[in-house]
């Protein structure tokens, strides 16, 4: 079981083996974390994503799935792209969000990544409530069978950090 940590910071500056990108299904960049990773990582990431679109993912990466590319100019070795679900008040999509974390860890295991940094998948423009997103992330990662040694939840705001710290404490029964 990996050590789980919540830290405040910029995910693009994490010195880890793999950074998880909260991507959109096109894999061609976007806003938020996705845009930041593509901007800072440089054109190699976009080129690798275009190659994936031209081969296996012609219709885009399905929600809940994950795939890896180079990390370009980032200090990480890889970027693991995952597509989170858009939150819905009328449809339970929690299994899709949990799948993002499980599938990202599966890909990390295939790569041999020891330390993985996750953003708060789906909690930005996709509208997932931060407290529920944090709970799903922590519970899913805690229960995943993985060889990853450390998972870092990298949060951009102080409020998100507090929310993830509370979810980690609740999961440990503190």
GULUM-75034 format. One record per residue (C-alpha): residue number from 1; residue in three letters; z, x, y. Coordinates in steps of 0.02 Angstrom, whole numbers, plus 50000, padded with zeros to 5 digits. Layout:
% residues N
 tifi fitor    zz    xx    yy
  NUM   ALA     Z     X     Y
...
% end
This chain:
% residues 174
 tifi fitor    zz    xx    yy
    1   UNK 50000 50000 50000
    2   UNK 49952 50072 50169
    3   UNK 50073 50104 50310
    4   UNK 50040 49971 50444
    5   UNK 50059 50009 50629
    6   UNK 50021 49918 50790
    7   UNK 49974 50025 50940
    8   UNK 49910 49989 51114
    9   UNK 49752 50080 51159
   10   UNK 49564 50095 51157
   11   UNK 49497 50082 50980
   12   UNK 49350 50195 51026
   13   UNK 49472 50338 51059
   14   UNK 49565 50329 50893
   15   UNK 49561 50488 50789
   16   UNK 49541 50402 50620
   17   UNK 49421 50406 50473
   18   UNK 49349 50234 50510
   19   UNK 49351 50112 50655
   20   UNK 49321 49929 50618
   21   UNK 49203 49843 50736
   22   UNK 49223 49657 50773
   23   UNK 49034 49639 50769
   24   UNK 48920 49492 50792
   25   UNK 48805 49448 50649
   26   UNK 48654 49531 50730
   27   UNK 48739 49702 50717
   28   UNK 48646 49748 50876
   29   UNK 48792 49760 50995
   30   UNK 48874 49635 51108
   31   UNK 49027 49618 51218
   32   UNK 49210 49663 51194
   33   UNK 49253 49786 51056
   34   UNK 49075 49779 50989
   35   UNK 48998 49829 51156
   36   UNK 49128 49966 51184
   37   UNK 49096 50044 51013
   38   UNK 48907 50041 51038
   39   UNK 48920 50113 51216
   40   UNK 49040 50252 51173
   41   UNK 48968 50289 51001
   42   UNK 48793 50307 51069
   43   UNK 48619 50266 51003
   44   UNK 48651 50328 50825
   45   UNK 48757 50174 50788
   46   UNK 48625 50054 50852
   47   UNK 48490 50147 50754
   48   UNK 48594 50133 50595
   49   UNK 48623 49947 50628
   50   UNK 48438 49919 50656
   51   UNK 48403 50005 50489
   52   UNK 48526 49887 50404
   53   UNK 48440 49737 50484
   54   UNK 48271 49802 50425
   55   UNK 48333 49822 50247
   56   UNK 48478 49721 50174
   57   UNK 48529 49612 50320
   58   UNK 48369 49538 50390
   59   UNK 48460 49379 50439
   60   UNK 48612 49473 50500
   61   UNK 48780 49514 50423
   62   UNK 48865 49357 50356
   63   UNK 49034 49306 50425
   64   UNK 49177 49384 50326
   65   UNK 49072 49528 50259
   66   UNK 49078 49713 50308
   67   UNK 48959 49860 50309
   68   UNK 48975 50041 50370
   69   UNK 48871 50151 50482
   70   UNK 48891 50320 50563
   71   UNK 49013 50329 50708
   72   UNK 48893 50424 50818
   73   UNK 48987 50508 50962
   74   UNK 49156 50433 50915
   75   UNK 49291 50544 50840
   76   UNK 49295 50434 50685
   77   UNK 49176 50471 50541
   78   UNK 49121 50291 50515
   79   UNK 49112 50122 50596
   80   UNK 49142 49975 50480
   81   UNK 49060 49821 50554
   82   UNK 49133 49651 50510
   83   UNK 49089 49480 50576
   84   UNK 49238 49370 50612
   85   UNK 49232 49181 50616
   86   UNK 49234 49079 50775
   87   UNK 49399 48984 50781
   88   UNK 49389 48797 50752
   89   UNK 49522 48665 50780
   90   UNK 49437 48551 50653
   91   UNK 49391 48671 50512
   92   UNK 49505 48797 50425
   93   UNK 49414 48963 50432
   94   UNK 49566 49072 50391
   95   UNK 49489 49128 50225
   96   UNK 49340 49199 50319
   97   UNK 49453 49294 50438
   98   UNK 49555 49364 50293
   99   UNK 49392 49414 50209
  100   UNK 49348 49523 50360
  101   UNK 49503 49628 50330
  102   UNK 49485 49634 50140
  103   UNK 49300 49677 50146
  104   UNK 49328 49810 50279
  105   UNK 49460 49892 50168
  106   UNK 49343 49881 50019
  107   UNK 49209 49972 50118
  108   UNK 49340 50099 50178
  109   UNK 49386 50132 49997
  110   UNK 49202 50159 49952
  111   UNK 49190 50285 50094
  112   UNK 49353 50373 50048
  113   UNK 49432 50333 50217
  114   UNK 49618 50369 50227
  115   UNK 49656 50301 50401
  116   UNK 49573 50144 50469
  117   UNK 49588 50067 50643
  118   UNK 49565 49879 50661
  119   UNK 49545 49775 50819
  120   UNK 49613 49598 50828
  121   UNK 49460 49522 50743
  122   UNK 49404 49352 50811
  123   UNK 49544 49340 50941
  124   UNK 49434 49377 51092
  125   UNK 49280 49277 51135
  126   UNK 49283 49196 50962
  127   UNK 49442 49106 51018
  128   UNK 49559 49134 50871
  129   UNK 49741 49111 50927
  130   UNK 49819 49285 50937
  131   UNK 49979 49242 50841
  132   UNK 49884 49165 50695
  133   UNK 49755 49305 50695
  134   UNK 49895 49434 50689
  135   UNK 49982 49344 50547
  136   UNK 49822 49333 50444
  137   UNK 49779 49515 50479
  138   UNK 49950 49582 50431
  139   UNK 49971 49473 50276
  140   UNK 49796 49511 50214
  141   UNK 49808 49699 50238
  142   UNK 49984 49705 50165
  143   UNK 49923 49618 50006
  144   UNK 49757 49708 49988
  145   UNK 49729 49828 49846
  146   UNK 49668 49983 49936
  147   UNK 49679 50172 49934
  148   UNK 49686 50176 50126
  149   UNK 49847 50266 50176
  150   UNK 49866 50199 50352
  151   UNK 49802 50045 50444
  152   UNK 49817 50046 50632
  153   UNK 49799 49883 50726
  154   UNK 49737 49944 50895
  155   UNK 49771 49816 51031
  156   UNK 49701 49818 51205
  157   UNK 49839 49721 51294
  158   UNK 50028 49729 51297
  159   UNK 50035 49545 51247
  160   UNK 49926 49576 51093
  161   UNK 50034 49726 51047
  162   UNK 50192 49619 51056
  163   UNK 50110 49484 50950
  164   UNK 50057 49607 50814
  165   UNK 50226 49696 50818
  166   UNK 50309 49526 50789
  167   UNK 50190 49488 50644
  168   UNK 50229 49658 50566
  169   UNK 50416 49628 50585
  170   UNK 50402 49452 50510
  171   UNK 50301 49518 50364
  172   UNK 50435 49649 50327
  173   UNK 50567 49513 50339
  174   UNK 50649 49595 50489
% end
